[in-house]
Every structure is written in structure tokens, then in C-alpha cells.
Amino acid sequence: MSHPHPELSAPHDLPEGGLRITPLGGLGEVGRNMTVFEYDGRLLIVDCGVLFPEDHHPGVDLILPDFESIRDRLDQVEALVLTHGHEDHIGATPYLLRERGDIPLVGSELTLALLGSKLREHRLRETVHHVVKEGDTITFGPFDLEFVAVNHSIPDALAVAIRTGAGLVLHTGDFKMDQLPLDGRITDLNAFARLGDEGVDLFMTDSTNAEVPGFTTTEKSIGPVLDSVFHKSRDQRIIVACFASHIHRVQQVLDAAVAHGRKVAYVGRSMVRNMAIAKELGYLKVPPGVIVDAKELADLAPHKQVLISTGSQGEPLSALSRIAQRNHNFVHIEEGDTVVLASSLIPGNENAVYRVINGLARWGANVVHKGNALVHVSGHASAGELLYCYNIVKPKNVLPIHGEIRHMRANAALARETGVENVVIAEDGVVVDLIDGKAEIAGKVPCGYVFVDGTSVGDITESSLKDRRILGEEGFISVIVVVDSQSGKVVSGPEIHARGFAEDDSTFDAIKKPIIDALDKAMAEGVNDSHQLQQSIRRVIGRWVSNKHRRRPMIVPVVIEA
């Protein structure tokens, strides 16, 4: 097995006839999926998604793939293929199109419709797009593409087979093998087998659930559970939170609402927008008269109400978080309301989700979630399904994708169990070359996190985030001192103020004299540079705060020369 290595250098030029695969996101994390394929001097991109920030990313809205390694080659990009419509696969596309606006977009009808509304939100013009479905083939430059139906937690997901002179690559996208899907569209194992018989040189497989034994539970199993929740909550309002793209789950909630004589309202801008698109394209079947405006819903008796909301991941500004904090404009949680969190926990979001659950419970809500009821099933293949696929496809080489390191390692172990001899484990930025039928690590390209903060993209650095974390966790101290550069003496101050730490300024009385002494000594020794004097202040007060209070606040000293 090949392993990534921190000492990897930049890859050499790609030999003629070789295929280069460079993951720019999604390998080593759950989200931010993006892979670049290079053959004969041309590029093909598969997916371009975002990663959602965690607690240690204060102030960050989104995290993008790092486009730097292809920025000066964007004119060589033949197309961007989008496997399905989730944010972690399409969300960064507007930012890529800002750099080159005419990249052809390829995806299923629903995927491109969801992306289209996102592009309009970013005020980007619609670029050339190619709507494809399972069984379709299309060629871009040296890349011959074939699309295969796979099921996932969003309709219209596709795997893509990529044929070049270097061989056949099968990229699963996110997938599972639900044998009883709500829309009747199963993962096309016949196509997987046919491609396997043709000879798959590299199989790139979704790793997210590789640690989970057996087979992923079917979506249909949730229907009876939701029906039971509705039955038990027959006198109270029901609020269901799920991803704004989980059309299957929304369909199940609509079906349950109709069966129990309730009206439904969507809460959250992305939920309203996505369900309108899904209904218009026929992916969501909505009986007449069921959907009402959220403000109108409040006029009905509680046992007639169902709200479908965003915010299942505890996002601070989402509808559900605002409901839990009782600061939503028109939805106010009441004693006895039932709230269903119909989603899984994305790694890193646990604390935020439990904060919302506790907030809802504080107001007397009955919170139903994956931990206490089967109200969500995964959209990813478990170990049993992955083994099945390896035996059908019989690949020569395997590159696990989409998941944290532990998920990819578990996936690699499954591939080896079925007899795959060459399994390559790579991470974001690690370049893999397929040459003469063998996949090997060829080097590494720079591949950091690109942070979106408000309107700024890429301006926030790890150093900036470290400062924000210190400010949020340890506090802030400012020290202002006026010195006479002629006499070398402190003539005013130090004036010390703090925020988020010992906010009673009298706390610092004990350290004022040591600061003056340190400055007098430094100036007596000929130090008159204000930066060096500021460093003296920082050392004295930093040592004192650390010893006395066991804290490390941000210290901003200011020396003014009089």
C-alpha cells in the first residue's frame, strides 16, 4: 500500500500517456470535495464543494478547496462534472467560476438546477451546462465520460466513468446501495459489473461509512418511524429539521403530514428555494393544499401544524438555532412541541447540535433525533456494500476518497480483503499518477484551506484564526504608555484595559510599577525603538498574567513618544 508522506516534493512533469489525479479537497475530511484529472495537457474537474466551519474557525462562513495549483491553468479545464447537488460537492463552484466564468458544467437535471439558483444568488451568469442522466456518454477533449445511476440522500446522483488513453477510472461520487429507494432508482450494479468486465484501472470509492459494518439501512424504514412520531404528537405542533437538499426526507414528512391531516410550511430560505425547484422538476410530489406560508401556519391549531426547517447541524444563524434561542421572527417553541432532527451528525458539529437540542428541551420540547429514534439513515455505503462493489468491479487499483483518514484506511482494508493488490491512500494535495496501469503517489502540491469570511475570500489566514481563538478564549489586554524620548522616562501610564479577562482595571495595579521599571531600565540601556519597548511591556505583563492567572490573553502594547 502507498502512503502519503509529509516530505513529498512537487511532482515531476506528467509522462506522456499518463493520467494525473490531484485531490484538492475531500480526502482527509468530510466535505470540500474536488478532484482534478490531467491527461495530455488538459484538465477535467470532478466536484467543487465547500466544507462547513467548526468551532475552531471563529467568524468563518465557508471553507473552499485551494485552487492555487490550477489557477494559471484554468484555460486548460475542459469541464466541471458535478456528481450530485449537495453543498459539499457544488458549493464552491461560484468561487471557481469567478476565476473563469465559462467552464462548461456537467451534471444531472436536479444538480444543475440547484447550482443554477446558487449562481443567481452570487450574481453570476449561467455558463454553458450539459444536463446528463444515467447511461449518457459525452466527450470533453481527451476525456470520454459515461454516467452511472447511484442512489444517495439526494435524487439524481451519478457516478462517472472517465476513459482516457491511460485507462478507465470509475469515480463513485457519494453513493449507497439502497435496494428499496423511495424513487425506485437503484445504484446500477449492472453498469458497475459491465465496467468491471471492461477493466477498471482505478476505482475511486466513497469512504464515509467504510468503518460501519454491514449494509446501510433503507430510506423506506424511516416512514413508519415518522408515522409513529406523528401519532404520539397528535395534539402538538411538529417541527422537522433536515438538510435543505434532502428531498427524500421532506417527501416522507409531507406524506406523514397528509396522513395525519396536517398542513406544512417550510422555514429557512434554502429550504424554501430547494423544495420549489424539486417540486417544479417533479422530484417532490406535493398534494394540493398541503403547503402553506409559515406565517399562515401559526393561525392553525398546533395539531394541524408541521414545520420543515433548516438547521439540523446546529448552524448558528439557521432557523432551528433561532427557534431554540427563542429569537425567530414568528416561530416560538412551546411546551410539548415535538422537534425531529432528521439528519446525521457531521463530524465537528456535535457540540453545536447538542446545544440546539438542549435549547429546545429547555423550553419543554420533545426532541427526537438519531440517538433515540430511527429518523435518519446515512447516504453512504457501509462496509458490506463496499465489499460487494469491489468484487463486482474487480479494479486493478483503488484510491479511497471522501472521508477522514480513518474512513479511507478502513476502505483501503476492505479493498485489500477482496484481493486488490494496489491501494493508494492519498490526502488533499497528494498527486497520484496512473501510468502503465499502475497508480502511484507522484508528489504533492500546495493545498491549504481557503476561508470565506463575509465578502472576503482567502484573506483570513491560520494566523488570523489563531488570534480570533485567543481573543475568544483568553481575552484581550491593551497597555498604553507615554515616554519622554529625551529624558528616557515614563511620563504617563501605563493605562491598562481588558476585555474578556479581569475586566476590573484595578486588577492590574500590581503590575504597573514592574512595567515602568522595565521601560526605565530598557531606555537607560539605550533602547529607544518603540517596537522594542512594546515587546518589553508584552514580556512583563504576559509573564505576570501567566503566573498569576494561568491565562494567555492577546496583549496589545502601545508606546507613544512625547
DODRENFI-410335 format. One line per field, with one value per residue (C-alpha): residue number from 1; x, y, z. Coordinates in nm, 4 decimals, padded with zeros to 6 digits, always signed. Example, Ala and Ser with C-alpha at 12.3 -4.5 7.8 and 13.67 -1.06 7.14 Angstrom:
<rs>
seq: (1 2)
east: (+01.2300 +01.3670)
north: (-00.4500 -00.1060)
up: (+00.7800 +00.7140)
</rs>
This chain:
<rs>
seq: (1 2 3 4 5 6 7 8 9 10 11 12 13 14 15 16 17 18 19 20 21 22 23 24 25 26 27 28 29 30 31 32 33 34 35 36 37 38 39 40 41 42 43 44 45 46 47 48 49 50 51 52 53 54 55 56 57 58 59 60 61 62 63 64 65 66 67 68 69 70 71 72 73 74 75 76 77 78 79 80 81 82 83 84 85 86 87 88 89 90 91 92 93 94 95 96 97 98 99 100 101 102 103 104 105 106 107 108 109 110 111 112 113 114 115 116 117 118 119 120 121 122 123 124 125 126 127 128 129 130 131 132 133 134 135 136 137 138 139 140 141 142 143 144 145 146 147 148 149 150 151 152 153 154 155 156 157 158 159 160 161 162 163 164 165 166 167 168 169 170 171 172 173 174 175 176 177 178 179 180 181 182 183 184 185 186 187 188 189 190 191 192 193 194 195 196 197 198 199 200 201 202 203 204 205 206 207 208 209 210 211 212 213 214 215 216 217 218 219 220 221 222 223 224 225 226 227 228 229 230 231 232 233 234 235 236 237 238 239 240 241 242 243 244 245 246 247 248 249 250 251 252 253 254 255 256 257 258 259 260 261 262 263 264 265 266 267 268 269 270 271 272 273 274 275 276 277 278 279 280 281 282 283 284 285 286 287 288 289 290 291 292 293 294 295 296 297 298 299 300 301 302 303 304 305 306 307 308 309 310 311 312 313 314 315 316 317 318 319 320 321 322 323 324 325 326 327 328 329 330 331 332 333 334 335 336 337 338 339 340 341 342 343 344 345 346 347 348 349 350 351 352 353 354 355 356 357 358 359 360 361 362 363 364 365 366 367 368 369 370 371 372 373 374 375 376 377 378 379 380 381 382 383 384 385 386 387 388 389 390 391 392 393 394 395 396 397 398 399 400 401 402 403 404 405 406 407 408 409 410 411 412 413 414 415 416 417 418 419 420 421 422 423 424 425 426 427 428 429 430 431 432 433 434 435 436 437 438 439 440 441 442 443 444 445 446 447 448 449 450 451 452 453 454 455 456 457 458 459 460 461 462 463 464 465 466 467 468 469 470 471 472 473 474 475 476 477 478 479 480 481 482 483 484 485 486 487 488 489 490 491 492 493 494 495 496 497 498 499 500 501 502 503 504 505 506 507 508 509 510 511 512 513 514 515 516 517 518 519 520 521 522 523 524 525 526 527 528 529 530 531 532 533 534 535 536 537 538 539 540 541 542 543 544 545 546 547 548 549 550 551 552 553 554 555 556 557 558 559 560 561 562)
east: (+00.0000 +00.1227 +00.1163 +00.1267 +00.4462 +00.4964 +00.8328 +00.6780 +00.8074 +00.6331 +00.5568 +00.7659 +00.6065 +00.3436 +00.4886 +00.3183 +00.0246 -00.0147 -00.3205 -00.2671 -00.5223 -00.4939 -00.7481 -00.7910 -01.0457 -01.2451 -00.9545 -00.8933 -01.2173 -01.5925 -01.6698 -01.4920 -01.4847 -01.2860 -01.0589 -00.8608 -00.7764 -00.4981 -00.4337 -00.2455 -00.2188 -00.5920 -00.7837 -01.1174 -01.2584 -01.4996 -01.6998 -01.6271 -01.7728 -01.7428 -01.6540 -01.8525 -01.6519 -01.6123 -01.5823 -01.2115 -01.2888 -01.4432 -01.6106 -01.5588 -01.8647 -01.7309 -01.4083 -01.3192 -01.0800 -00.7470 -00.7465 -00.3858 -00.2274 -00.4551 -00.5096 -00.2729 -00.4141 -00.7863 -00.7876 -00.6996 -01.0086 -01.2387 -01.5351 -01.6528 -01.8506 -02.0836 -02.1846 -02.4834 -02.6357 -02.5077 -02.3219 -02.0049 -01.9954 -02.1302 -02.0995 -01.7585 -01.8500 -01.9433 -01.5983 -01.4298 -01.6445 -01.5353 -01.1876 -01.3011 -01.6648 -01.7065 -01.6101 -01.8697 -02.0787 -02.1934 -02.4482 -02.7961 -03.1096 -03.1618 -02.7928 -02.7651 -03.0983 -02.9780 -02.6485 -02.8305 -03.0124 -02.6784 -02.5142 -02.8001 -02.7555 -02.3891 -02.4978 -02.3055 -02.4362 -02.5335 -02.2397 -02.2647 -02.4144 -02.4768 -02.7636 -02.6828 -02.8547 -02.7533 -02.6389 -02.5346 -02.1878 -02.0181 -01.6657 -01.4604 -01.1173 -00.9321 -01.1886 -01.4697 -01.7312 -02.0077 -02.2607 -02.3977 -02.7016 -02.6209 -02.8504 -02.7642 -02.9542 -03.0452 -03.2092 -03.0282 -02.6806 -02.4352 -02.1096 -01.8796 -01.6581 -01.3655 -01.1907 -00.8562 -00.5559 -00.4199 -00.7130 -01.0587 -01.1318 -01.4609 -01.5461 -01.8465 -01.9276 -02.1222 -02.3304 -02.5000 -02.6822 -03.0333 -03.2389 -03.5700 -03.5113 -03.8068 -03.7781 -03.7188 -03.3797 -03.1224 -02.7444 -02.6767 -02.4736 -02.5146 -02.3184 -02.0568 -02.0176 -02.0001 -01.7300 -01.5515 -01.5550 -01.4120 -01.1337 -01.1360 -00.7809 -00.8593 -01.1643 -01.2222 -01.4712 -01.6676 -01.5161 -01.7530 -01.9168 -01.6317 -01.5996 -01.9671 -02.0239 -02.2997 -02.5371 -02.6826 -03.0473 -03.3006 -03.4705 -03.8110 -03.7539 -03.7903 -04.1518 -04.3078 -04.0907 -04.2085 -04.5669 -04.5218 -04.3785 -04.6800 -04.9168 -04.7579 -04.7574 -05.1163 -05.2089 -04.8964 -04.7042 -04.4237 -04.1035 -03.8732 -03.5183 -03.3180 -03.0761 -03.2282 -03.1346 -03.2790 -03.5764 -03.6495 -03.6794 -03.9044 -04.1227 -04.1588 -04.2571 -04.5122 -04.6602 -04.6878 -04.8438 -05.1093 -05.1856 -05.2394 -05.4348 -05.1694 -05.0554 -04.6847 -04.4711 -04.1049 -03.8794 -03.5375 -03.4510 -03.2560 -03.5354 -03.7997 -03.5811 -03.4726 -03.8185 -03.9636 -03.7026 -03.7640 -04.1399 -04.1092 -03.8857 -04.1078 -03.8678 -04.1030 -04.4695 -04.6771 -05.0534 -05.2590 -05.3347 -05.0752 -04.8097 -04.8901 -04.6839 -04.5126 -04.6897 -05.0300 -04.9493 -04.9444 -05.3191 -05.3928 -05.4316 -05.0996 -05.2163 -05.2626 -04.9086 -04.5832 -04.2762 -03.9877 -03.6797 -03.3114 -03.0558 -03.0156 -02.6413 -02.6808 -02.5685 -02.5816 -02.7886 -03.0187 -03.3928 -03.3753 -03.0997 -03.3030 -03.6113 -03.4119 -03.2944 -03.6490 -03.5448 -03.7111 -03.9446 -04.2630 -04.1872 -04.1894 -04.1232 -04.3922 -04.4106 -04.4914 -04.3839 -04.2047 -03.8821 -03.7343 -03.3694 -03.3779 -03.0098 -02.6781 -02.4121 -02.1390 -01.8076 -01.7180 -02.0789 -02.1646 -02.1359 -02.3441 -02.6172 -02.6347 -02.6502 -02.9616 -03.1140 -03.0601 -03.2013 -03.5178 -03.5513 -03.5202 -03.8470 -04.0218 -03.9848 -03.9662 -03.6575 -03.6390 -03.3004 -03.0861 -02.9625 -03.3093 -03.5073 -03.4511 -03.5302 -03.2298 -03.0266 -02.6928 -02.6496 -02.3225 -02.2315 -02.1333 -01.8583 -02.0805 -02.1795 -01.8198 -01.7052 -01.9850 -01.8666 -01.5008 -01.6000 -01.8171 -01.5759 -01.2527 -01.0352 -00.6600 -00.6001 -00.8071 -00.7942 -01.0313 -01.1955 -01.4451 -01.3774 -01.1433 -00.8158 -00.9707 -01.2528 -01.0129 -00.7912 -01.0934 -01.1955 -00.8425 -00.8519 -01.1791 -01.0278 -00.7264 -00.9534 -01.1141 -00.7739 -00.6964 -00.3175 -00.2526 -00.4378 -00.3189 -00.4049 -00.3688 -00.4704 -00.5638 -00.2851 -00.1172 -00.0776 -00.1457 -00.0342 -00.1835 +00.0926 +00.1052 -00.1870 -00.0372 -00.1359 +00.1426 +00.1960 +00.3978 +00.4358 +00.2384 +00.1026 +00.0251 -00.3289 -00.4436 -00.7795 -00.9321 -01.1637 -01.4698 -01.5414 -01.8290 -01.7323 -01.3614 -01.2264 -00.8821 -00.7886 -00.8221 -00.5121 -00.4459 -00.2647 -00.5786 -00.7867 -00.5354 -00.5744 -00.9536 -00.9366 -00.7126 -00.9497 -01.2495 -01.0950 -00.8310 -00.9357 -00.7601 -00.5372 -00.4292 -00.1442 -00.0798 +00.2368 +00.3718 +00.7535 +00.9797 +01.2422 +01.4734 +01.4792 +01.4218 +01.1444 +00.7789 +00.5747 +00.2218 +00.0689 +00.0662 -00.3059 -00.4318 -00.7713 -00.9012 -01.1938 -01.2927 -01.0405 -01.0188 -01.2328 -01.1898 -00.8953 -00.7806 -00.6707 -00.3646 -00.2469 +00.0147 +00.1838 +00.2035 +00.5272 +00.7084 +00.6141 +00.7527 +01.0709 +01.1219 +01.0795 +01.3095 +01.5763 +01.5444 +01.5696 +01.8626 +02.0389 +01.9845 +01.6712 +01.4538 +01.2800 +00.9060 +00.8661 +01.1325 +00.9778 +00.6378 +00.7986 +00.9319 +00.5787 +00.4401 +00.7003 +00.6404 +00.2616 +00.2475 +00.4660 +00.2599 -00.0767 +00.0518 +00.1917 -00.0927 -00.3987 -00.2861 -00.4170 -00.2643 -00.4701 -00.3893 -00.1698 -00.1565 +00.1037 +00.1215 +00.4195 +00.3688 +00.6733 +00.6235)
north: (+00.0000 +00.3518 +00.6181 +00.9979 +01.1451 +01.4896 +01.5220 +01.4820 +01.7322 +01.8819 +01.6180 +01.5924 +01.6606 +01.4011 +01.1428 +01.1117 +00.8728 +00.9070 +01.0275 +01.2530 +01.2717 +01.5617 +01.5796 +01.9405 +01.8552 +01.5693 +01.3355 +01.3622 +01.5471 +01.5111 +01.7855 +02.0230 +01.7518 +01.8371 +01.6279 +01.7369 +01.4887 +01.5731 +01.3951 +01.5149 +01.8704 +01.9052 +01.9102 +01.7710 +01.8638 +01.6387 +01.8223 +02.1576 +02.1687 +02.3508 +02.2433 +02.3899 +02.5563 +02.4072 +02.5732 +02.6403 +02.8529 +03.1613 +03.4026 +03.1770 +03.1159 +02.8517 +02.6709 +02.6258 +02.3972 +02.5593 +02.6483 +02.7745 +02.4705 +02.5086 +02.8859 +02.9509 +02.6508 +02.7255 +02.7802 +02.4092 +02.2921 +02.1036 +02.0769 +02.0593 +01.7422 +01.7553 +01.4153 +01.5431 +01.8541 +01.8595 +02.1696 +01.9719 +01.8898 +02.2036 +02.4854 +02.6181 +02.6285 +03.0013 +03.0834 +02.8799 +03.0462 +03.3876 +03.2899 +03.1524 +03.2078 +02.9900 +02.6461 +02.4002 +02.2459 +01.8841 +01.7204 +01.5782 +01.7904 +01.8424 +01.9040 +02.1790 +02.3329 +02.3602 +02.5042 +02.7491 +02.9094 +02.9355 +03.1076 +03.3576 +03.4267 +03.5063 +03.7218 +03.5020 +03.4460 +03.0935 +02.9289 +02.6507 +02.3485 +01.9935 +01.8045 +01.4326 +01.1252 +00.7683 +00.5865 +00.9070 +00.9460 +01.2747 +01.3733 +01.6737 +01.6915 +01.3671 +01.2657 +01.0285 +01.0297 +00.7793 +00.8346 +00.5662 +00.5894 +00.5688 +00.6351 +00.8736 +01.1012 +01.3307 +01.2314 +01.2234 +01.1314 +00.9945 +00.8033 +00.8881 +00.6608 +00.8511 +00.6943 +00.8266 +00.6750 +00.5904 +00.3641 +00.3617 +00.5386 +00.4853 +00.7619 +00.6689 +01.0156 +00.9764 +00.6604 +00.3716 +00.0594 +00.1098 -00.1758 -00.0048 +00.3605 +00.5972 +00.6999 +00.3446 +00.4450 +00.1918 +00.2008 +00.0437 -00.2625 -00.3938 -00.0929 -00.1391 -00.5048 -00.4155 -00.1581 -00.4157 -00.6613 -00.3900 -00.3404 -00.0622 +00.0634 +00.2929 +00.2736 +00.5884 +00.4951 +00.6859 +00.6068 +00.7907 +00.4778 +00.2292 +00.1758 +00.0782 -00.2984 -00.4491 -00.2578 +00.0914 +00.0905 +00.1642 +00.5042 +00.3310 +00.2162 +00.5779 +00.6123 +00.4037 +00.5798 +00.9226 +00.7964 +00.6846 +01.0258 +01.1967 +00.9625 +01.0232 +01.4001 +01.4171 +01.7134 +01.9253 +02.1015 +01.9112 +02.0704 +01.8605 +01.9813 +01.8315 +01.9308 +02.1716 +01.9299 +01.6117 +01.5862 +01.2222 +01.3109 +01.6082 +01.3786 +01.1373 +01.4223 +01.5506 +01.2011 +01.1684 +01.5159 +01.4299 +01.1002 +01.2843 +01.5790 +01.8451 +02.1445 +02.2014 +02.5143 +02.5466 +02.7572 +02.8740 +03.0410 +02.7466 +02.5026 +02.7175 +02.7599 +02.3955 +02.2476 +02.4830 +02.3570 +01.9920 +02.0304 +02.2107 +01.9347 +01.6556 +01.5175 +01.6181 +01.5139 +01.7715 +01.7110 +02.0266 +02.2460 +02.0904 +02.3627 +02.6976 +03.0025 +02.9743 +03.2864 +03.1440 +02.8151 +02.9921 +03.0599 +02.6846 +02.4707 +02.3099 +01.9584 +02.0822 +02.2223 +02.0809 +02.2981 +02.1705 +02.3694 +02.4057 +02.3878 +02.0178 +02.0737 +02.3482 +02.6265 +02.9461 +03.1521 +02.8719 +02.8693 +02.5916 +02.7625 +03.0822 +02.8848 +02.7172 +03.0591 +03.1985 +03.4777 +03.3567 +03.6134 +03.4071 +03.0525 +03.0250 +02.6896 +02.5821 +02.3213 +01.9825 +02.0639 +01.7768 +01.8572 +01.5905 +01.6223 +01.4080 +01.4083 +01.2590 +01.4476 +01.5810 +01.5332 +01.8532 +01.9701 +01.7616 +02.0426 +02.2832 +02.0225 +01.9292 +02.2987 +02.3297 +02.0092 +02.1432 +02.4813 +02.3192 +02.0883 +02.3878 +02.5261 +02.1907 +02.0464 +01.6725 +01.6302 +01.3192 +01.2587 +00.9810 +00.8965 +00.7987 +00.7024 +00.5878 +00.9264 +00.9332 +00.6852 +00.7508 +00.8304 +00.6375 +00.2747 +00.0707 -00.1923 -00.4721 -00.2613 -00.1582 -00.5230 -00.6041 -00.3291 -00.4362 -00.7914 -00.6686 -00.4076 -00.6077 -00.2940 -00.3029 -00.0018 +00.1646 +00.5219 +00.5706 +00.9160 +01.1234 +01.0833 +01.1371 +00.9413 +00.6702 +00.6223 +00.5986 +00.3495 +00.1334 +00.1477 +00.0530 -00.2504 -00.3640 -00.3337 -00.5415 -00.8083 -00.8617 -00.9085 -00.5613 -00.5533 -00.1822 +00.0530 +00.4149 +00.6309 +00.9988 +01.3235 +01.6663 +01.7901 +01.4488 +01.3749 +01.0230 +00.9190 +00.6285 +00.5131 +00.1812 +00.0531 +00.1270 +00.4071 +00.5609 +00.8755 +01.1229 +01.4216 +01.6937 +02.0360 +02.3171 +02.2657 +02.4693 +02.5850 +02.8902 +03.0697 +03.2725 +03.5389 +03.7683 +03.9080 +03.8254 +03.5068 +03.3826 +03.6909 +03.5057 +03.3057 +03.0412 +03.3158 +03.5337 +03.2434 +03.1812 +03.5460 +03.5094 +03.1941 +03.3673 +03.6651 +03.4383 +03.2043 +03.4048 +03.7695 +04.0943 +04.3421 +04.6831 +04.8777 +05.2431 +05.4180 +05.7661 +05.8041 +06.1071 +06.0157 +06.2930 +06.2022 +05.8286 +05.8197 +05.7137 +06.0330 +05.8864 +05.5458 +05.2612 +05.2740 +04.9141 +04.7935 +04.4399 +04.2639 +03.9022 +03.8814 +04.0549 +04.3458 +04.5347 +04.7582 +04.7743 +04.4106 +04.5447 +04.7897 +04.5400 +04.5141 +04.8873 +04.9518 +04.6485 +04.7756 +05.1246 +04.9699 +04.7520 +05.0506 +05.2761 +05.0033 +04.9428 +05.3155 +05.3567 +05.0861 +05.2866 +05.1189 +05.3880 +05.1992 +05.1921 +04.8361 +04.7045 +04.8947 +04.7433 +04.3992 +04.4742 +04.5575 +04.2413 +04.0233 +04.1735 +04.1672 +03.8347 +03.6651 +03.8187 +03.7126 +03.3612 +03.3123 +03.4770 +03.3903 +03.0964 +03.2753 +03.3820 +03.6766 +03.8815 +04.1710 +04.4927 +04.7352 +05.0918 +05.3203 +05.6892 +05.9156 +06.2646)
up: (+00.0000 -00.0782 +00.1931 +00.1757 +00.3104 +00.4623 +00.2852 -00.0603 -00.3133 -00.6150 -00.8807 -01.1971 -01.5331 -01.6177 -01.8592 -02.1974 -02.1812 -01.8044 -01.6112 -01.3094 -01.0268 -00.7798 -00.4964 -00.3794 -00.1101 +00.0397 +00.1214 +00.4938 +00.5701 +00.5195 +00.2672 +00.0264 -00.2399 -00.5523 -00.7772 -01.0826 -01.3604 -01.6081 -01.9360 -02.2428 -02.1072 -02.0472 -01.7171 -01.6006 -01.2582 -01.0671 -00.7968 -00.6354 -00.2847 +00.0450 +00.3973 +00.6831 +00.9631 +01.3092 +01.6499 +01.5955 +01.2860 +01.4543 +01.2127 +00.9091 +00.6886 +00.4474 +00.3632 -00.0053 -00.1913 -00.2722 -00.6448 -00.6373 -00.8085 -01.1134 -01.1085 -01.4025 -01.5924 -01.5774 -01.9553 -01.9895 -01.7963 -02.0322 -01.7926 -01.4323 -01.3596 -01.0577 -00.9206 -00.7177 -00.5643 -00.2057 -00.0855 -00.0170 -00.3903 -00.5628 -00.3051 -00.4159 -00.7865 -00.7831 -00.6435 -00.9186 -01.1855 -01.0575 -01.1771 -01.5134 -01.5902 -01.8991 -01.7645 -01.9038 -01.6243 -01.6406 -01.4111 -01.3717 -01.4075 -01.0328 -00.9619 -01.2239 -01.1167 -00.7551 -00.8775 -01.1049 -00.8116 -00.6295 -00.9259 -00.9463 -00.5739 -00.6460 -00.9423 -01.1851 -01.5357 -01.6360 -01.8086 -02.0681 -01.8995 -02.0115 -01.8474 -01.8364 -01.6963 -01.6278 -01.9408 -02.1178 -02.2663 -02.3514 -02.4546 -02.3450 -02.5071 -02.4249 -02.1583 -02.2581 -01.9805 -01.9036 -01.6256 -01.3964 -01.1651 -00.7941 -00.5019 -00.2220 +00.0176 -00.2723 -00.6018 -00.9348 -00.8026 -01.0583 -01.0656 -01.3550 -01.5614 -01.7157 -02.0150 -02.1372 -02.3148 -01.9672 -01.8812 -01.7230 -01.3931 -01.2078 -00.9586 -00.7428 -00.6083 -00.2835 -00.3030 -00.1280 -00.2470 -00.1077 -00.2545 -00.1661 -00.2611 -00.2344 -00.6004 -00.7276 -00.8712 -00.7526 -00.7872 -01.1284 -01.0342 -01.3893 -01.5148 -01.2392 -01.3452 -01.7151 -01.6471 -01.4301 -01.7208 -01.9463 -01.6903 -01.4295 -01.3911 -01.0958 -00.8667 -00.6606 -00.3870 -00.1242 +00.2193 +00.4553 +00.6003 +00.5500 +00.9261 +00.9583 +00.9248 +00.7138 +00.4916 +00.5282 +00.6426 +00.3692 +00.3429 +00.3487 +00.7080 +00.8249 +00.7065 +00.9882 +01.2493 +01.1317 +01.1319 +01.4936 +01.5903 +01.4306 +01.6110 +01.9526 +01.8949 +01.7748 +01.9967 +01.9430 +01.6715 +01.4946 +01.3661 +01.1448 +01.0771 +00.7917 +00.5178 +00.2684 -00.0095 +00.1471 -00.0856 +00.0075 +00.3762 +00.3017 +00.0879 +00.3807 +00.6145 +00.3605 +00.3289 +00.7082 +00.7361 +00.4761 +00.6505 +00.9799 +00.8399 +00.8932 +00.6882 +00.6190 +00.5987 +00.5024 +00.7258 +00.6056 +00.2763 +00.1309 +00.2229 +00.0514 -00.2587 -00.2954 -00.2428 -00.5031 -00.7522 -00.6561 -00.6964 -01.0281 -01.1697 -01.0367 -00.7750 -00.4912 -00.5050 -00.3150 -00.2810 -00.3431 -00.0425 +00.1911 +00.1743 +00.3349 +00.4236 +00.7645 +00.8944 +00.7948 +00.9661 +01.3043 +01.2686 +01.2728 +01.5844 +01.6947 +01.5980 +01.2401 +01.2044 +01.0653 +01.0070 +00.7927 +00.8842 +00.8094 +01.0896 +01.1662 +01.2126 +01.4750 +01.2395 +01.4498 +01.2039 +01.0866 +01.1503 +01.4104 +01.6123 +01.6225 +01.7251 +02.0056 +02.1274 +02.1027 +01.8698 +01.5490 +01.3937 +01.4034 +01.5278 +01.9088 +02.0715 +02.3187 +02.5937 +02.4396 +02.0813 +01.9061 +01.7192 +01.4896 +01.3835 +01.0703 +00.9836 +01.0859 +01.2776 +01.0517 +01.2381 +01.4195 +01.4558 +01.7624 +02.0188 +01.8096 +01.7584 +02.1271 +02.2125 +01.9959 +02.1419 +02.4945 +02.3968 +02.2607 +02.5627 +02.7974 +02.6561 +02.7026 +02.3520 +02.2973 +02.0764 +01.8565 +01.6941 +01.5509 +01.9011 +02.0263 +01.7130 +01.3535 +01.1989 +00.9652 +00.7652 +00.6035 +00.2362 +00.2158 +00.1505 +00.4557 +00.4570 +00.3211 +00.0183 -00.0488 -00.0422 -00.2857 -00.5206 -00.5079 -00.6020 -00.8896 -01.0281 -00.9743 -01.0046 -01.0663 -00.8388 -00.5665 -00.4367 -00.1393 -00.1475 +00.0534 +00.4235 +00.7123 +00.7252 +00.9435 +00.6923 +00.3971 +00.5816 +00.6626 +00.2961 +00.1883 +00.4185 +00.2578 -00.0902 +00.0140 +00.1663 -00.1748 -00.3386 -00.4752 -00.4801 -00.5205 -00.2840 -00.2664 +00.0327 -00.0515 +00.1156 -00.0166 -00.2425 -00.2797 -00.6510 -00.7820 -01.1317 -01.3278 -01.5614 -01.7471 -01.5437 -01.2016 -00.9630 -00.7546 -00.5489 -00.7569 -00.5247 -00.3581 -00.4499 -00.2016 -00.0765 +00.2218 +00.3475 +00.1801 +00.4222 +00.3235 +00.5835 +00.4865 +00.1486 +00.1761 +00.0186 +00.1151 +00.3199 +00.6504 +00.7422 +01.0068 +01.1980 +01.1892 +01.3182 +01.5958 +01.7014 +01.6959 +01.9057 +02.1608 +02.1736 +02.2195 +02.4756 +02.6627 +02.6327 +02.5411 +02.7288 +02.5999 +02.7632 +02.6737 +02.7938 +02.7115 +02.7304 +02.7032 +02.4462 +02.5696 +02.9391 +02.8831 +03.1417 +03.1522 +03.1777 +03.1670 +03.2251 +03.1995 +03.1296 +03.1203 +02.9965 +02.9390 +02.7752 +02.8282 +03.1088 +03.4522 +03.3342 +03.6628 +03.5691 +03.9330 +03.8898 +03.7088 +03.9777 +04.0949 +03.7536 +03.6701 +03.8625 +03.7124 +03.3645 +03.4437 +03.5903 +03.2817 +03.0476 +03.2542 +03.2546 +02.8797 +02.7982 +03.0390 +02.8365 +02.5184 +02.3858 +02.2297 +01.9485 +02.0238 +01.8906 +02.1284 +02.4189 +02.3318 +02.3394 +02.6895 +02.8057 +02.6440 +02.8190 +03.1647 +03.1630 +02.9755 +03.2388 +03.5212 +03.3720 +03.3030 +03.6553 +03.8455 +03.6367 +03.4184 +03.1094 +02.7781 +02.6533 +02.3465 +02.4614 +02.2579 +02.3984 +02.2629 +02.3332 +02.2497 +02.2367 +02.3797)
</rs>
